[in-house]
Amino acid sequence: MHRYGTLLVAALASFAAGATDIVAPRPDPRPVTLVAGLEDGPLKRELAACIGDPVRRTSFSLGHRGAPLHYPEHTRESYVAAAAMGAGIIECDVTFTRDKQLVCRHAQDDLHTTTDILLTPLAASCVQPFRPAQFDAGGALLAPAAAECRTSDITLAEFRTLRGKRDGFDPRARTVEEYVWGGSAAPDALGPGTGTLVSHAESIALLRELGVQMVPELKQPVVGMPYDGMTQAQYAQRLIDDYKAAGVPPGAVWPQSFNLPDILYWIEREPEFGRQAVYLEDAESASQLPDAAEFKRLQAQGVRIWAPPLFALLTVDDRGAIVPSPSARDARAAGLELVAWSLERSGTLGAGRNGWYYQTVDAALRKDSDVLHVLDVLARQAHVRAVFSDWPATTTFYANCTGLN
């Protein structure tokens, strides 16, 4: 295992054993590798001069689901890893169980790919049991393996018996074990194979102990609403109520949602929390992004922060250089602050197929180190206030080196 991985696992072990000390940010090898791969120029010289400097926590660095590049997302271990990388704000995606208890999962219907539920007796509770892949006589795939398990299929007590794992599955699986551990779900050398699931309230307690701020995302339910008498508005209120019950000041919470009515509900009913509400953009391509008039309407409704995927804030100019997009300029002109998501989520860059997040700047990305150029444009030209990352050490290093908070 890499030396940093060894140190981080040791920190996780001590924390899990009951240590109450805040996990101090520490150096990480990935930014060093990225800087080394940059072409010679002002950015490389500036960043190279910071290698070896102390690591400071920064609110520019947002832990997207924790640190899921190598740690099972939305687990205690992933959150601790993100804090150790200097993330000043860490995300808990919020959904609910059968008994209407709030828990941290990216989606209500992802337990079959993000936990070991199919390997436990709780598999019998899943809305769609495991179905093995089907092949023809020649071995060609006719139907991929499938399953669907929801948090709303089980209670909070049952949820706590599960283990988180890397998100993924093997579509060619013939057995449950192959489905659960195959493909991208297989553990890697840096991160633990499984992690500890947490409720929303438990995430609040942990993140307070880690000394970070919190960005809970109210996930859209896959079950019909109202659910067992709970309306969407009550669901949105319960998210805020958990912070109130824990005594967390509103300034340390950045509630977010793709659903505009959730944002407007918080602005109206919980204005101290609503002033930091983050409106997530769900456009799949640049052609679907809001126009200047829509940004002005959002601002008039009280929305202050717009958070789109990376591609929405970037484009290339006539010279092929990465620059802020018209949407980035229009949003800022309307008075909106910007948050971008999510760095370190598209695999290896530079193959000409750099993924959905980079669709507007694909031609400008030739190697992994170009992610630092992306980050530089987002920070210095698009003036984003924060960037989500699956490996927050990269955003932390950049922010520390360039003097961002």
N, C-alpha and C positions, 0 to 999 in steps of 0.2 A: 504494500500500500504506500502511496505517496506520503512523504513526511508530514505535509499539511493535513492530509486525511487522517493520519495517525493522531496528530495533536487534537484535531477537532473531535474525533471519536472519543478521545480521552476526556475532553471537556464535556461532551454529551453524557458520558458515563457518570462523571462526578455530579453533574446536574441532576440526572435521573436518580442518583443515590440520595438526593435531598439537599445538595448544596444550595445555599440561598444567595451566594455572590452573583452579581451581574456578570454575564459572559462578556469579557472585554474584547473589543474588536482587535483583530490580529492580521498580520500580512498573509496574503494568498498568492500562490504562484501564477494563477491564470492571467492577471493583468500584466505581470512581468513578461510572460510569453507573448501576449498580444502586442505590447510595446516593442518587443524585439523584432516582431514581424512587420512593423510599419516601415514604409520607405523613408529614407532620410528626408528631413524637413523640419519646420518649426514645431509641429505637433509632437513628433517623435522626440525631439530634443527637450521640449518642455516636460513631457511625461517621464522620460528616462531620468531626468534630474530628480524626480520624486521617489524613485525606487528605493526602498529601505526606510522611507520616512514613517513615523508613527501613524497608525490607522485611527481615524476619528469617526465616530458615528455621525451620520448625516441624513437629514430628511429628504435630500435629493435622491437617495437610494431606497427604493421600495422593494421589499421582499415579496415577489409574486408567488403566492402559495407557500411562502417560506423560501427554500432554496432547492427547488425540485429538479435542477439539472442532475443532481446526484443523491438527493434525499427524497423519500416518499412524501409527496405533497400533503400539505395540511396535517402534518403530524408534529408532535412535540419536538422530535429530533430535527425536523426541517426548520421549524421556527427558531430553535436554538442556533442552528447553523447559520441562518440568515443574520441573527443578531451578532454572531461572532465575525461575520463579514462586514459589519458596520452599517447594516440597514437601519435607518432611523424610524422607518414605518414598515409594518409587516401586515400582510393581508390574511384575513379569515373569510372565505366564501361561506355564506350562511344559508343553510336550508333546515328542514325540520323532519323529525321522526314521526312514527305512527302516533305516539302520544304527545305530539306537538311541542317537542323540546328542540331547541335550536342547537345545531351542530355545525362543525367546519367541514364542508365538502365542496368541491368545485361544482358539482351538480347533484340534484336530488336522485338522479338515476345513473350514478357511476360506480356504485359499490362493487360491481362485478369486475371492473377494470382497475380500481384503485385500492381494493382491500382483498383479504383472503376469504371473503364470505362464502364463495363457492366450495371451499375446502372444509367448511364447518357445517354443523347441523342446521344453521340458519339458511342454508341454501334452499331448504324446503319452503322458506317464506318468500322467495324471490318471485316477482310478478311473471318472469319468464325463466324457467329452469334452463340449465345448460343444455345446449343441443350441439352435438359434435359436427364437425365438417363432413360434408358428403362429397364423394368422389365417384367418377364413372369408372368403368372397367380399366381404362387406360391411365388412371391416376389424375385426370384433370379435375379441378375443383368445380363442383356443381353448386354448392351452397356453403358459405363460410360458417364456421362455428359461431354460436351466438348465445347470449344470455342477457338478462336485464334484472338488476337488483337495485332497489330504491331505499333511501333512508326511511321513507314513509312505509316501507314493508315491515320495519322492525321498531322496537322501543329503544329509548336511550340506554337502558340497562343492557340490552342486547348489542347495541352499537358499540358500547365500551368493551365488549369481548373480542372485537375484531382487531386485526392488525392492518395498518396501511402498507401499501407497496407502491412501487413505481407504476405509473399509469401506463396501461398497455395490455395487449393480449395477442394470442396467435390465432389468426383466422383459419389456419389449416389444422387446428388442434383436433385430435381424435379423443383426447381424454381431458378431464377437468384440469389436471395438473399441467398439461401442455398449454391449455388455454390461459391459465392464471400466470404462469411463469415464462411463457414463450414470447418471442419477438422483443419489442421495446420494453416489456415488463421485466425482463431479466435484470437482477441486481448488477451493479457495476463495481469496479475496484475501489472507488472513493466513498460511496455511500453505503449505509446499512441496508440489508435486504428488506426489512420491515420497520415500521414505526408505530408510535403510540397515537391512536386517534384521540381527539379532544372535542368536548362540547364547546359551544360559543362562550359560555361563562368560564370554562376552564382556560380557553385561549386568552381571555381578558386577564385572568389572574397571572398566567404565565408571561404575557407580554408586558404587564406592569412590572413583574419581577425582573424581566430582562432590560427594563428601562427604555422601551421603545413606544412609539405611538402606534395607533391601530387604524386599519382601513378595512372595515367589514363590508362585504358586498352582499346585498340581498338578492339571492338567486331566484330566478323565475321558477315557480313550482311546475312540475310535470303533472301533478294531480289537479283536479278541478278545484277552483276556489269559489265560494268559501269551502274550507276543508274542515269537516267535523265542527262547524260553527265558527271557524276562524277565517275572517275576511282578509283580503290583501292588505288593507289599511291596518288591521290589528297585527298582522305579521310584521309590517314595517315598524309599528310602534314597539313591538316586543324586542326587536333588535336594539332600539334606543334604550328601552327600559333596562336591558342587561347592563349597559354602561352606567346608567343612573344608580342602579342597585349596588354596583361595585364602587361607586364614588369616583368614577373616572371623569375628569374635567372635559367639557365639550371640545376644548381646543386641542385635545390629544386624540380626537376621533374624526375620521374622514369617511362617513358612510357613503357608499356608492351603489349605483344600480344602472342597468341598461333601460329600465322602465321609467320614463319621465314622470308618470304619476307618483311613483315612490319618492322621487326627488322633490316634487312639488309638495307632497304630503309633509316631508321633513321641514321644508322651508316654512310652511304655514303653521304646523302644529308643534314643531320642535326647532324654533329658529336658531337657538344657540348651537345645535348640532347641524341644522340645515345650512348655515352659512358656509360650512366646509363640505357640503355634499358634492360628490363627484359624479357627474353625468357621463356614463360610459357610452361610447359610440359603437353602434352595431353594424355599420356599413361594411359590406363585403368587398367593395372596390371604390376607387376614387370617384367614379361617376355617381355613387349613391350618397356622397357626403353632403351635409347641409350647405346651403349657399349663404351669402353675406346677410341676407334678410332674415334667414332662420336663426343665425347666430344672434342677431339683434333681438329677435323675439325671445330667445332663451334668456338673454341677459335681462330683458324687461320683466320676465317671470321670476327673477331672483336667482337664476342659475349663475354660479360664479366660476365653476371649474368644468371644463370639457376634456374628456379623456378618450382619445381615439387610439386605434392601433398605429404602430410606427409609420406605416405607409401613408397615412392620412396627412402627416406633417412634413413629408419629404417629397422632393422631386429632383430631377436633374436639369441643369441648364444647358445652353447650347454647346458648352465645352465639355459636357459630360460629368460635371462636378455636382455633388450632392448639395442641395440648397433647400430652404424652407418652401413648403407648398403654398399655393394660393389659399388653401383652407387654413393653414397655420396663420397666415397674415390676416385673413378675414376674421378669424376667431379672436385674435388679439385686438384687432381694430374695434371689435364689438365690446371689448372690455372683459373678455373671458381669460382666465388663467388656463394653462395647458399642462396635462399629465400624459405621458406616452406609455404604451404597453405593446409587447414585452420583449426586452432584450434577452439574448442568449436562449432563444426558444426555437430557432430554425435549423439547428444542426450546423454542419460545416458550410461556410460561405465560400463563394467563388467558383462554384461549379456551373454557373449560368442558370441554376434552378434554386434560387435562394429562399424560396418559400413565400407564403402569403403575406407575412409581415413586411417584406421588402419589395413588394410587387412594383412599386413606383420608382425604385432605384436599383433594380436588379442588375442593370448593365454596369453600374458603377462599383459593384462589389466583386472583388477578385480573390480575396483571401479573408480568413477569419479576423485578421487584425483590422480590417476595414470597419469593423464594428465600432472602433474608436473614432473613426471619422463620422460615422452616424451619430454617435454620442456627442461629439463636438459640435456638429451642426444643430442638433436638438437643443443643446445648452446655450451656445453662444449666439446663434442666429434665430432659431425659433423661440428661444427664451422659455423653454418648458421649466416648470417649477420642480418636477420630479419625474423619474423614469422607473417603471417596474422592470425587474430583471429576475430570471430564473437562477442566476448566480450573482447575488448582489455585490460581491467583491469587486466586480468590474466597475459598476456605477459608483461605488464608494471610493475606489482609487481615483477615478477621474475627478469626482467632486472634491476630494481632499487636495488633489494636486492643483486644481484650477481655482481653489478658494471659494467654492460654492458651499452653502450652509449644509 
